[in-house]
Amino acid sequence: MDSAIVFILIYFALMLGIGYWARSKVKSSRDFLVAGQTLGFLVMAVGTFSSIQSGFGMIGHTANTYAWGLQAIVAAALFVPLAFALSWFLLGSRLYRLAQEYDVYSIPDVIRLRYPGRSAHLAMAVAMFIGAVAYMTAQVTAIGVIVALIFNTSTTTGALIGSLVVALYTIVGGMLAGAWTDFIQGLLMVATSVGVFFIAANTLGGWGSMLDTIAAQDVSFLRIDATQPLTWIWSFVMLAVLGAAAQPQLITKFLMLRSPAELKWGAVVAAVAYAVTTLFALGVGMATRGLTMDGRAPELENIDSTATWFLDNMVSPTFAGFVLAGLLAAIMSSANSFIAVGASALMRDLTGALGIRVRRELLWARTASALVVACSLVFALYLSQVVFILGAIGWAAFAAAIFGPLVLGLYWRRATASATTAAIVFGIVANLALTVLTAEGTITLPAYLQSGGAVVCLGILLFAAVSVAAPSRKSSERFAELAGDRTMGAGRVDSLVAATFVTLAAATAGMLLDRWFLVYYAVPVLTTVFMLMGSLNRRDLWSRAMVGQVAVFGAALVVLFAVSHAALGGGGTLGGLPTSTAIFLYVIWPVTAVVAPLLYTVLYRTWLSHDLDTSAVRESAQPTRAGE
C-alpha cells in the first residue's frame, strides 16, 4: 500500500492547495455558497457528475453488479446520463434566470421566491439540513473505510483524517474550492474508470471472452429478467432518473454559472462523463463474477468488498493506489457539496424562514459548515442507531420532496405552497417509516416492490393532487410575478403536467400491483414529456422544429423499449449478450447518454438562448428578496 499512500498524500495536498487558493477569492456568502457565480460549463458539468456519482456509484454499483449481474447496471446506472439531460432541459435556463434576477443561492431560496408564506420555505430548509447531514454521515463512514484501508489504521482514525481534509478546503474556500476540487476529482474518476475497465475485462481475455465465461456458467447474470423482479428493476430506474434531477448537489450547480452560454454543452459533458465512470462498476463487477466462476476468486461473503478485493489481487500496487485515490475522490466530491448545502440551509434558509436576519454571513456560513461536519462525525462514529435513521433519509426522500415543488413548480402556475409542504413532509416521513419498519421486521414488503421508486412517484402525485384540490390564488400570483405573463402557453403546461400525472399514476399502479410493463414504458413516455416541457421558452412557447426532434427521439426510444421487450426471454444473442440486454447496453445506453444531451445543445442554440440575454436579465434584476 506504499504507492497508495503516496497517491493519497499527493491528492490531499492538491485538495488543500485548491482550498488555500480559493480562500483569497471568497469575500462574501455569494462567493462561499455559489462560487461567486463564476463557473464555466466544463468545471460545472464535471463537478455535477462527480457529486452525483459518489462512493455509492463507484463502490455500491460494483458490489451489486457482482451480486446480480447486468441487472444492477440497468437498474441503477444506465439511465442516469439521461437524467442529466432531463435536468438541463427542465432546470437549466429557468434556474439560471432566477439566479441572475434574485439572490438565489439554494433550493430553499427558490422555494421562498416561488411560493408565498413561510411554511414551504421552512419545510424545505429543514429537509435540506437533515438530508445534508444524512448524506454527509454516509460519506464520513465511507471515507473512514477507504482511508483506514490505505493507511492501515482504524476506521475512526480514517474518518477523522478524511473528514478533516474535506472540512478544511470546504470551510476555507467554500463552493469555489468545492467546485474546482469536484472538477479534479471527476477527471480522476474518469481516468481510473477507463483504465480499470480494460484491465478488468482482460483478466478474462477481453470483453467477449468474459461474457462467454459467465454465460457458460450462469447466463442469468447477463439477463435483465433473472436475479431481481422486473418490477423492482424498473422502479429503481424511475428512482434513478427522477431522483437525479432532484438532488441538491446537482440543482445548486445551475446557480453557479457565470453566463447563459455555459448551459450549452454542460449536459453532454456530465452525461458522457457519468457513463464513462459506470465502466468501473461494469468492468470490476462482471470480471470478479467471472473470476469466481472460473475458480480464480473466492465467493465474496461481503459484496461491498468487491472493488477492494479486485484491486488487492488483480492489479499492480501502483495502479491500485491510483484507483483508490479515484474511489476516495468519488466519496469526497459528494461530501463537500453536502457541507455547503447544509451550511446554506442552517445559516441562510432556516434563519430567513424564521425571520432572523444574519449579519456577517460569510463567517456564519463557515461556522455552519463546521457544524455540519461535526454532526456527521458524531453520528457516524458514536451513534450507530442515528446513522441508520439518517441513512433512511436519502436519495428517494430528496426526490419526493423536491421534484414536484421545484421542477414542476418552475413551470406550473397552479402549484401551491401547501402542496409543497405536503410533498416535503411525505418524502421525509414515508421514506423514513418504510426503511425503519422493514428493517425492524414490523412490515414485510413484497420482493417486487422497490419502496424508493414508489415513494418518489407518490410524492409527485401528492404534490399535483393537493395543488389541484386546494388551489391558491397567492401561489398563482407569485408565479406570475416571477415569470411574467405566460397566458399564451399556460394550456401547454397544464397538458404536460396532466400527462405526467397520468403516466406516474400508471407507473405507481404497476409498482404496487407487480405490473412491470407499466413502469417500464413510463420511462420513455416521461422522458418525452419532460423534454417537451423543458423545450418551452420564457413565454411557454415551443419551436416547431424542436418539438419535432423531441417527438422523433421519444418515438425512437419507445420503439427500442418495445423491441427489447419483444426479445425478453428469447434465446437470441447479440454481441455476447442476450438480445434484450444487448439492446439496452449497446443501443439505448449510448443513445440516452449522447443523443439526449445533444438535443439540449440544439435546443439551447436555436431557441432558449434568445430568452437568456444577460443584459436584459440584469436590467430587470431586483435588489431585494421577493416577498421582503
C-alpha positions as CSV (number, residue, x, y, z in Angstrom):
1,M,0.0,0.0,0.0
2,D,3.0,2.3,-0.1
3,S,2.1,3.5,-3.6
4,A,-1.5,4.1,-2.4
5,I,-0.2,6.3,0.5
6,V,1.9,8.4,-1.9
7,F,-1.1,8.9,-4.3
8,I,-3.4,9.8,-1.4
9,L,-1.0,12.2,0.1
10,I,-0.5,14.0,-3.2
11,Y,-4.3,14.0,-3.7
12,F,-4.8,15.5,-0.2
13,A,-2.2,18.1,-0.8
14,L,-3.8,19.1,-4.1
15,M,-7.2,19.5,-2.5
16,L,-5.9,21.6,0.3
17,G,-3.9,23.7,-2.1
18,I,-7.1,24.4,-4.1
19,G,-8.8,25.4,-0.8
20,Y,-6.0,27.8,0.0
21,W,-6.2,29.4,-3.5
22,A,-10.0,29.8,-3.2
23,R,-9.7,31.4,0.3
24,S,-8.3,34.6,-1.2
25,K,-11.2,34.9,-3.6
26,V,-14.0,34.2,-1.2
27,K,-15.2,37.6,0.1
28,S,-19.0,37.1,0.6
29,S,-21.6,34.4,1.2
30,R,-22.3,34.6,-2.5
31,D,-18.7,33.5,-3.2
32,F,-18.9,30.9,-0.5
33,L,-22.3,29.3,-1.4
34,V,-22.4,29.6,-5.2
35,A,-18.8,30.1,-6.1
36,G,-19.4,33.8,-6.9
37,Q,-21.4,32.6,-9.9
38,T,-18.1,32.3,-11.8
39,L,-18.2,28.7,-13.1
40,G,-17.7,27.7,-16.7
41,F,-19.5,24.8,-18.3
42,L,-16.6,22.3,-18.0
43,V,-16.0,22.8,-14.3
44,M,-19.7,22.9,-13.5
45,A,-20.6,19.8,-15.6
46,V,-17.7,17.6,-14.4
47,G,-18.3,18.7,-10.8
48,T,-22.0,17.9,-11.2
49,F,-21.5,14.4,-12.5
50,S,-18.8,13.7,-9.8
51,S,-21.0,14.8,-7.0
52,I,-23.8,12.5,-8.2
53,Q,-21.6,9.5,-8.9
54,S,-20.2,9.4,-5.4
55,G,-18.8,6.4,-3.5
56,F,-22.2,4.6,-3.8
57,G,-21.9,4.7,-7.6
58,M,-18.3,3.5,-7.8
59,I,-18.3,1.0,-4.9
60,G,-22.0,0.2,-4.4
61,H,-22.8,-0.4,-8.1
62,T,-19.7,-2.6,-8.4
63,A,-20.9,-4.7,-5.5
64,N,-24.4,-5.1,-6.9
65,T,-23.1,-5.9,-10.4
66,Y,-21.0,-8.7,-8.8
67,A,-24.1,-10.0,-7.0
68,W,-26.9,-9.5,-9.6
69,G,-25.0,-9.2,-12.9
70,L,-26.0,-6.6,-15.6
71,Q,-29.4,-6.1,-14.0
72,A,-27.6,-3.8,-11.5
73,I,-26.2,-1.6,-14.2
74,V,-29.5,-1.3,-16.0
75,A,-31.4,-0.5,-12.7
76,A,-29.1,2.0,-11.0
77,A,-26.6,3.4,-13.6
78,L,-27.6,3.0,-17.2
79,F,-30.2,5.8,-17.3
80,V,-28.5,8.3,-15.0
81,P,-26.9,10.0,-18.0
82,L,-30.5,10.5,-19.4
83,A,-31.3,12.1,-16.0
84,F,-28.6,14.7,-16.6
85,A,-30.1,15.6,-20.0
86,L,-33.5,16.0,-18.4
87,S,-32.1,18.1,-15.7
88,W,-30.6,20.6,-18.2
89,F,-33.9,20.5,-20.1
90,L,-36.1,21.2,-17.1
91,L,-33.9,23.3,-14.9
92,G,-31.0,24.9,-16.8
93,S,-32.4,28.1,-18.2
94,R,-35.0,28.7,-15.6
95,L,-32.7,28.4,-12.6
96,Y,-30.0,30.4,-14.3
97,R,-32.5,33.2,-15.0
98,L,-33.7,33.2,-11.3
99,A,-30.1,33.3,-10.1
100,Q,-29.4,36.4,-12.2
101,E,-32.6,38.2,-11.2
102,Y,-32.6,37.5,-7.5
103,D,-30.2,36.5,-4.7
104,V,-30.8,32.7,-5.1
105,Y,-28.1,30.5,-3.5
106,S,-30.0,27.3,-2.7
107,I,-33.1,25.2,-3.2
108,P,-35.0,26.8,-0.3
109,D,-34.2,30.2,-1.8
110,V,-36.1,29.1,-5.0
111,I,-39.0,27.8,-2.9
112,R,-39.1,31.1,-1.0
113,L,-39.3,33.0,-4.2
114,R,-41.9,30.7,-5.9
115,Y,-44.4,30.3,-3.0
116,P,-45.9,32.8,-0.6
117,G,-45.7,32.4,3.2
118,R,-43.1,30.8,5.3
119,S,-44.3,27.2,5.7
120,A,-42.9,25.8,2.4
121,H,-39.6,27.7,2.8
122,L,-39.2,26.5,6.3
123,A,-40.1,22.9,5.5
124,M,-37.6,22.8,2.6
125,A,-34.9,24.4,4.7
126,V,-35.3,21.7,7.4
127,A,-35.4,19.0,4.8
128,M,-32.1,20.3,3.3
129,F,-30.3,20.4,6.6
130,I,-31.4,16.9,7.7
131,G,-30.7,15.5,4.3
132,A,-27.3,17.1,4.1
133,V,-26.2,15.8,7.5
134,A,-27.6,12.3,6.5
135,Y,-25.7,12.2,3.2
136,M,-22.5,13.6,4.9
137,T,-22.8,11.0,7.6
138,A,-22.7,8.3,4.9
139,Q,-19.8,9.9,3.2
140,V,-17.8,10.1,6.5
141,T,-18.4,6.4,7.1
142,A,-17.2,5.6,3.5
143,I,-14.2,7.9,3.8
144,G,-13.2,6.2,7.0
145,V,-13.2,2.7,5.4
146,I,-11.1,3.8,2.4
147,V,-8.5,5.8,4.4
148,A,-8.3,3.1,7.0
149,L,-7.5,0.6,4.3
150,I,-4.8,2.7,2.8
151,F,-3.1,3.8,6.0
152,N,-3.7,0.5,7.9
153,T,-5.4,2.3,10.7
154,S,-8.8,2.2,12.4
155,T,-12.0,3.3,10.6
156,T,-12.4,6.0,13.3
157,T,-9.0,7.4,12.6
158,G,-9.6,7.2,8.8
159,A,-12.9,9.0,9.1
160,L,-11.2,11.8,11.2
161,I,-8.4,12.2,8.7
162,G,-10.5,12.2,5.6
163,S,-13.2,14.4,7.1
164,L,-10.6,16.9,8.3
165,V,-9.3,17.3,4.8
166,V,-12.7,17.8,3.2
167,A,-13.7,20.2,6.0
168,L,-10.6,22.3,5.7
169,Y,-10.8,23.0,1.9
170,T,-14.6,23.5,2.0
171,I,-14.7,25.7,5.1
172,V,-11.8,27.8,3.9
173,G,-12.7,28.0,0.2
174,G,-16.5,27.3,0.1
175,M,-18.1,26.1,-3.0
176,L,-15.4,27.8,-5.1
177,A,-13.0,25.3,-3.7
178,G,-15.6,22.6,-3.8
179,A,-16.4,23.2,-7.5
180,W,-12.7,23.0,-8.5
181,T,-11.9,20.0,-6.3
182,D,-15.0,18.3,-7.7
183,F,-13.6,19.0,-11.2
184,I,-10.2,17.4,-10.3
185,Q,-12.0,14.5,-8.6
186,G,-14.2,14.0,-11.6
187,L,-11.3,13.8,-14.0
188,L,-9.6,11.4,-11.7
189,M,-12.7,9.2,-11.6
190,V,-12.9,9.2,-15.4
191,A,-9.3,8.2,-15.8
192,T,-9.4,5.4,-13.3
193,S,-12.7,4.0,-14.7
194,V,-11.4,3.7,-18.2
195,G,-8.1,2.1,-17.1
196,V,-9.8,-0.3,-14.7
197,F,-12.5,-1.4,-17.2
198,F,-9.9,-2.6,-19.7
199,I,-7.7,-4.2,-17.1
200,A,-10.8,-6.0,-15.6
201,A,-12.0,-7.3,-18.9
202,N,-8.6,-8.5,-19.9
203,T,-8.3,-10.6,-16.8
204,L,-10.7,-13.0,-18.6
205,G,-9.3,-12.4,-22.1
206,G,-11.4,-9.4,-23.1
207,W,-15.0,-8.3,-23.1
208,G,-16.3,-11.0,-25.3
209,S,-14.4,-13.8,-23.6
210,M,-15.5,-12.5,-20.2
211,L,-19.2,-12.7,-21.3
212,D,-18.7,-16.2,-22.7
213,T,-17.2,-17.3,-19.4
214,I,-20.1,-16.0,-17.4
215,A,-22.7,-17.3,-19.9
216,A,-21.2,-20.8,-19.8
217,Q,-21.7,-20.9,-16.0
218,D,-24.9,-18.9,-15.4
219,V,-26.4,-16.8,-18.2
220,S,-28.8,-15.2,-15.7
221,F,-26.0,-12.8,-14.8
222,L,-26.3,-11.4,-18.3
223,R,-30.1,-11.1,-18.5
224,I,-32.3,-8.3,-17.3
225,D,-35.1,-10.6,-16.2
226,A,-33.3,-13.0,-13.9
227,T,-31.9,-12.1,-10.5
228,Q,-34.3,-9.4,-9.4
229,P,-38.1,-9.0,-10.2
230,L,-38.6,-6.8,-13.3
231,T,-41.0,-4.5,-11.4
232,W,-38.2,-3.9,-8.8
233,I,-35.7,-3.2,-11.6
234,W,-37.8,-0.6,-13.4
235,S,-39.0,1.0,-10.2
236,F,-35.3,1.6,-9.4
237,V,-34.8,3.1,-12.9
238,M,-37.6,5.5,-12.1
239,L,-35.9,6.3,-8.8
240,A,-32.6,7.0,-10.5
241,V,-34.0,9.2,-13.3
242,L,-36.4,11.3,-11.3
243,G,-34.1,11.3,-8.3
244,A,-31.0,12.6,-10.1
245,A,-32.9,15.6,-11.3
246,A,-34.0,16.4,-7.8
247,Q,-30.7,16.1,-5.9
248,P,-29.5,19.4,-4.3
249,Q,-25.8,18.8,-5.2
250,L,-26.9,18.9,-8.9
251,I,-29.5,21.6,-8.8
252,T,-27.3,24.2,-7.0
253,K,-24.7,23.9,-9.7
254,F,-27.0,25.8,-12.1
255,L,-26.9,28.7,-9.7
256,M,-23.1,29.0,-10.0
257,L,-22.8,29.6,-13.8
258,R,-21.1,32.8,-15.0
259,S,-23.1,33.2,-18.2
260,P,-26.0,31.6,-20.1
261,A,-23.7,30.3,-22.8
262,E,-22.3,27.8,-20.2
263,L,-25.5,25.9,-20.4
264,K,-25.0,24.8,-24.0
265,W,-22.6,21.9,-23.6
266,G,-22.9,21.0,-19.9
267,A,-25.4,18.2,-20.3
268,V,-23.2,16.4,-22.9
269,V,-20.2,16.6,-20.6
270,A,-22.0,15.5,-17.5
271,A,-23.9,12.6,-19.2
272,V,-20.9,11.2,-21.1
273,A,-18.6,11.5,-18.1
274,Y,-21.0,9.6,-15.9
275,A,-21.5,6.9,-18.5
276,V,-17.7,6.5,-18.7
277,T,-17.3,6.2,-14.9
278,T,-20.0,3.5,-15.0
279,L,-17.4,1.4,-16.7
280,F,-15.7,0.9,-13.4
281,A,-18.7,-1.0,-11.9
282,L,-19.4,-2.8,-15.1
283,G,-15.8,-4.0,-15.6
284,V,-14.9,-4.9,-12.0
285,G,-18.3,-6.3,-11.0
286,M,-18.6,-8.6,-14.1
287,A,-14.9,-9.5,-14.1
288,T,-14.9,-10.5,-10.4
289,R,-18.0,-12.6,-11.0
290,G,-16.3,-14.3,-14.0
291,L,-13.2,-14.9,-11.9
292,T,-15.3,-16.5,-9.2
293,M,-17.0,-18.8,-11.8
294,D,-13.6,-19.6,-13.2
295,G,-12.2,-20.6,-9.8
296,R,-9.7,-17.8,-9.6
297,A,-11.6,-15.8,-7.0
298,P,-13.5,-16.8,-3.9
299,E,-17.2,-16.3,-3.4
300,L,-17.2,-13.0,-1.6
301,E,-19.1,-13.0,1.7
302,N,-19.3,-9.2,1.8
303,I,-20.2,-8.0,-1.7
304,D,-19.2,-4.4,-0.7
305,S,-15.6,-5.6,-0.8
306,T,-15.7,-6.5,-4.5
307,A,-13.8,-3.4,-5.6
308,T,-11.1,-3.7,-2.9
309,W,-10.7,-7.4,-3.5
310,F,-10.1,-6.9,-7.2
311,L,-7.6,-4.1,-6.5
312,D,-5.7,-6.1,-3.9
313,N,-5.5,-9.2,-6.1
314,M,-5.7,-8.4,-9.8
315,V,-3.7,-5.2,-10.4
316,S,-0.3,-3.8,-9.5
317,P,0.1,-2.0,-6.2
318,T,1.0,1.3,-8.0
319,F,-2.2,1.2,-10.1
320,A,-4.2,0.1,-7.1
321,G,-3.1,3.2,-5.3
322,F,-4.1,5.4,-8.2
323,V,-7.6,3.7,-8.3
324,L,-8.0,4.0,-4.5
325,A,-7.4,7.7,-4.9
326,G,-10.1,7.8,-7.5
327,L,-12.5,6.0,-5.2
328,L,-11.8,8.4,-2.4
329,A,-12.3,11.3,-4.9
330,A,-15.8,9.9,-5.7
331,I,-16.7,10.0,-2.0
332,M,-15.2,13.4,-1.2
333,S,-16.8,15.0,-4.3
334,S,-20.2,14.4,-2.7
335,A,-19.1,15.3,0.8
336,N,-18.1,18.9,0.1
337,S,-21.3,19.5,-1.8
338,F,-23.4,18.5,1.1
339,I,-21.4,20.5,3.6
340,A,-22.3,23.6,1.5
341,V,-25.9,22.5,1.2
342,G,-26.2,22.0,4.9
343,A,-24.4,25.3,5.7
344,S,-26.8,27.3,3.5
345,A,-29.8,25.6,5.0
346,L,-28.7,26.3,8.5
347,M,-27.2,29.8,8.2
348,R,-29.4,31.3,5.4
349,D,-32.6,29.4,4.8
350,L,-33.7,28.4,8.3
351,T,-32.9,31.8,9.7
352,G,-34.6,33.5,6.8
353,A,-37.8,31.4,7.2
354,L,-37.9,32.2,10.9
355,G,-37.4,35.9,10.2
356,I,-33.9,36.1,11.7
357,R,-31.5,38.4,9.9
358,V,-27.9,37.2,9.8
359,R,-25.1,39.6,9.7
360,R,-21.5,38.6,8.8
361,E,-22.9,35.8,6.6
362,L,-19.5,34.6,5.4
363,L,-18.4,33.9,9.0
364,W,-21.6,32.2,9.9
365,A,-21.5,30.1,6.6
366,R,-18.1,28.8,7.6
367,T,-19.3,28.1,11.2
368,A,-22.4,26.3,9.9
369,S,-20.1,24.2,7.6
370,A,-18.0,23.1,10.6
371,L,-21.2,22.2,12.4
372,V,-22.4,20.0,9.6
373,V,-19.1,18.1,9.6
374,A,-19.1,17.8,13.4
375,C,-22.6,16.4,13.5
376,S,-21.8,13.9,10.8
377,L,-18.7,12.7,12.5
378,V,-20.5,12.3,15.8
379,F,-23.4,10.4,14.2
380,A,-21.1,8.2,12.1
381,L,-18.6,7.3,14.8
382,Y,-20.6,7.2,18.0
383,L,-24.3,6.9,17.4
384,S,-24.7,4.0,15.0
385,Q,-28.5,3.9,15.6
386,V,-28.7,7.5,14.4
387,V,-26.7,6.6,11.3
388,F,-29.4,4.0,10.4
389,I,-32.2,6.6,10.8
390,L,-30.3,9.3,8.8
391,G,-29.4,6.7,6.1
392,A,-33.1,6.3,5.5
393,I,-33.4,10.0,4.5
394,G,-31.6,9.8,1.3
395,W,-32.0,9.8,-2.5
396,A,-35.7,8.9,-2.5
397,A,-36.7,11.3,0.2
398,F,-34.9,14.2,-1.6
399,A,-36.5,13.3,-4.9
400,A,-40.1,13.0,-3.4
401,A,-39.6,16.3,-1.6
402,I,-38.0,18.3,-4.4
403,F,-39.2,17.2,-7.8
404,G,-42.8,18.4,-7.6
405,P,-42.3,21.7,-5.7
406,L,-39.2,22.8,-7.6
407,V,-39.1,21.1,-11.0
408,L,-42.9,21.3,-11.8
409,G,-43.3,24.5,-9.7
410,L,-41.0,26.4,-12.1
411,Y,-43.4,25.7,-15.0
412,W,-46.9,25.2,-13.5
413,R,-48.9,28.2,-12.4
414,R,-51.2,26.0,-10.3
415,A,-48.5,24.6,-8.0
416,T,-49.1,25.7,-4.4
417,A,-47.3,26.3,-1.1
418,S,-49.5,23.9,0.8
419,A,-48.8,21.1,-1.8
420,T,-45.1,21.9,-1.4
421,T,-45.2,21.4,2.4
422,A,-47.2,18.2,1.9
423,A,-44.7,16.7,-0.6
424,I,-41.7,17.6,1.6
425,V,-43.3,16.1,4.8
426,F,-44.4,13.0,2.8
427,G,-41.0,12.5,1.2
428,I,-39.1,12.5,4.5
429,V,-41.7,10.7,6.7
430,A,-42.7,7.9,4.2
431,N,-39.1,7.0,3.3
432,L,-38.0,7.0,6.9
433,A,-41.0,5.0,8.1
434,L,-40.7,2.4,5.3
435,T,-37.0,1.9,5.9
436,V,-37.3,1.6,9.7
437,L,-40.4,-0.6,9.7
438,T,-39.0,-3.0,7.2
439,A,-35.6,-3.2,8.9
440,E,-37.2,-3.9,12.2
441,G,-39.4,-6.6,10.7
442,T,-42.6,-4.8,11.6
443,I,-43.7,-5.0,8.0
444,T,-42.6,-7.1,5.0
445,L,-42.7,-5.6,1.6
446,P,-43.2,-7.9,-1.5
447,A,-40.0,-8.8,-3.3
448,Y,-41.1,-6.9,-6.4
449,L,-41.7,-3.6,-4.5
450,Q,-38.9,-1.1,-4.6
451,S,-40.0,1.4,-1.9
452,G,-37.8,4.3,-3.0
453,G,-39.3,4.4,-6.5
454,A,-42.8,4.2,-5.1
455,V,-42.2,7.0,-2.6
456,V,-40.9,9.3,-5.3
457,C,-43.8,8.7,-7.7
458,L,-46.4,9.0,-4.8
459,G,-44.7,12.3,-3.7
460,I,-45.0,13.9,-7.1
461,L,-48.6,12.6,-7.4
462,L,-49.5,14.0,-4.0
463,F,-48.0,17.4,-4.9
464,A,-50.1,17.6,-8.1
465,A,-53.2,16.4,-6.4
466,V,-53.0,18.8,-3.5
467,S,-52.3,21.7,-5.9
468,V,-55.4,21.0,-7.9
469,A,-57.7,20.1,-4.9
470,A,-56.7,23.2,-2.9
471,P,-55.8,26.0,-5.3
472,S,-54.1,29.1,-4.1
473,R,-54.5,32.5,-5.7
474,K,-51.5,33.8,-3.9
475,S,-49.3,31.0,-5.2
476,S,-50.5,31.7,-8.8
477,E,-49.9,35.4,-8.3
478,R,-46.4,34.7,-7.0
479,F,-45.8,32.6,-10.1
480,A,-47.0,35.5,-12.3
481,E,-44.6,37.9,-10.5
482,L,-41.6,35.7,-11.2
483,A,-42.5,34.5,-14.7
484,G,-44.4,37.4,-16.2
485,D,-47.4,36.9,-18.5
486,R,-47.4,33.3,-19.7
487,T,-51.1,33.0,-20.7
488,M,-50.1,32.1,-24.3
489,G,-48.5,28.8,-23.1
490,A,-50.4,28.0,-19.9
491,G,-52.6,25.4,-21.6
492,R,-49.5,23.5,-22.8
493,V,-48.1,23.3,-19.3
494,D,-51.4,22.1,-17.9
495,S,-51.5,19.4,-20.6
496,L,-47.9,18.3,-19.9
497,V,-48.5,18.2,-16.1
498,A,-51.6,16.1,-16.7
499,A,-49.6,13.7,-18.9
500,T,-47.0,13.5,-16.2
501,F,-49.7,12.7,-13.6
502,V,-51.4,10.0,-15.7
503,T,-48.1,8.4,-16.5
504,L,-46.9,8.4,-12.9
505,A,-50.2,7.1,-11.7
506,A,-49.9,4.2,-14.1
507,A,-46.3,3.5,-13.1
508,T,-47.2,3.6,-9.4
509,A,-50.1,1.2,-10.0
510,G,-47.6,-1.1,-11.8
511,M,-45.1,-0.9,-8.8
512,L,-47.8,-1.7,-6.3
513,L,-49.6,-4.4,-8.3
514,D,-46.5,-6.0,-9.9
515,R,-47.3,-5.0,-13.4
516,W,-43.7,-4.3,-14.6
517,F,-44.6,-3.2,-18.1
518,L,-46.5,-0.1,-16.7
519,V,-43.3,1.0,-15.0
520,Y,-41.2,0.0,-18.0
521,Y,-43.0,2.1,-20.6
522,A,-43.3,5.0,-18.2
523,V,-39.6,5.7,-18.7
524,P,-39.6,6.7,-22.4
525,V,-43.0,8.4,-22.0
526,L,-41.9,10.6,-19.1
527,T,-38.6,11.3,-21.0
528,T,-40.6,12.7,-23.9
529,V,-43.0,14.7,-21.7
530,F,-40.2,16.3,-19.7
531,M,-38.2,17.1,-22.8
532,L,-41.2,18.8,-24.3
533,M,-41.7,20.7,-21.0
534,G,-38.1,21.8,-21.0
535,S,-38.4,23.0,-24.6
536,L,-40.8,25.7,-23.6
537,N,-39.2,29.2,-23.7
538,R,-39.8,32.0,-21.2
539,R,-43.3,32.7,-22.6
540,D,-44.1,28.9,-22.6
541,L,-44.0,28.7,-26.4
542,W,-42.4,26.0,-28.5
543,S,-40.2,25.9,-31.5
544,R,-41.9,23.6,-34.1
545,A,-38.6,22.2,-35.2
546,M,-37.6,21.3,-31.7
547,V,-40.9,19.7,-30.9
548,G,-40.5,17.5,-34.0
549,Q,-37.0,16.5,-32.9
550,V,-38.1,15.6,-29.4
551,A,-41.1,13.7,-30.8
552,V,-38.8,11.6,-33.1
553,F,-36.4,10.9,-30.2
554,G,-39.3,9.9,-27.9
555,A,-40.8,7.6,-30.6
556,A,-37.4,6.0,-31.3
557,L,-37.0,5.4,-27.6
558,V,-40.4,3.8,-27.3
559,V,-39.6,1.5,-30.3
560,L,-36.3,0.4,-28.8
561,F,-38.0,-0.4,-25.5
562,A,-40.7,-2.4,-27.4
563,V,-38.0,-4.3,-29.4
564,S,-36.2,-5.2,-26.2
565,H,-39.5,-6.2,-24.6
566,A,-40.3,-8.5,-27.5
567,A,-36.8,-10.1,-27.2
568,L,-37.1,-10.7,-23.5
569,G,-36.9,-14.3,-22.6
570,G,-35.8,-15.3,-26.1
571,G,-32.7,-17.4,-26.9
572,G,-31.0,-14.9,-29.3
573,T,-27.8,-13.2,-28.6
574,L,-26.1,-10.0,-29.8
575,G,-22.5,-9.1,-29.1
576,G,-22.2,-11.9,-26.5
577,L,-25.4,-10.8,-24.6
578,P,-29.0,-11.9,-24.7
579,T,-30.7,-9.7,-27.3
580,S,-32.9,-7.8,-24.8
581,T,-29.9,-6.9,-22.7
582,A,-27.8,-6.0,-25.7
583,I,-30.3,-3.5,-26.9
584,F,-30.1,-1.7,-23.6
585,L,-26.3,-1.9,-23.2
586,Y,-25.2,-1.3,-26.9
587,V,-28.0,0.9,-28.2
588,I,-30.2,2.6,-25.6
589,W,-27.4,3.5,-23.3
590,P,-25.3,5.5,-25.8
591,V,-28.5,7.0,-27.3
592,T,-29.6,8.3,-23.9
593,A,-26.1,9.3,-22.8
594,V,-25.1,11.1,-26.0
595,V,-28.1,11.9,-28.2
596,A,-30.4,13.2,-25.4
597,P,-28.0,15.8,-24.1
598,L,-27.1,16.8,-27.7
599,L,-30.8,17.6,-28.2
600,Y,-30.5,20.0,-25.4
601,T,-27.5,21.6,-27.0
602,V,-29.6,22.1,-30.2
603,L,-32.5,23.4,-28.1
604,Y,-30.3,26.0,-26.4
605,R,-28.7,27.2,-29.6
606,T,-31.8,27.5,-31.6
607,W,-34.5,28.5,-29.1
608,L,-33.6,29.0,-25.4
609,S,-30.6,31.2,-25.9
610,H,-32.9,34.0,-27.1
611,D,-34.5,34.0,-23.7
612,L,-31.3,34.5,-21.8
613,D,-29.9,37.8,-23.0
614,T,-27.7,38.7,-20.0
615,S,-28.1,42.5,-20.3
616,A,-31.9,42.2,-20.4
617,V,-31.9,39.9,-17.4
618,R,-29.7,42.1,-15.3
619,E,-31.7,45.2,-16.1
620,S,-34.7,43.5,-14.6
621,A,-32.8,42.3,-11.6
622,Q,-34.4,43.2,-8.2
623,P,-32.1,44.3,-5.4
624,T,-34.2,42.7,-2.6
625,R,-35.5,39.2,-2.0
626,A,-39.1,38.6,-3.3
627,G,-41.6,38.9,-0.5
628,E,-39.5,41.0,1.7
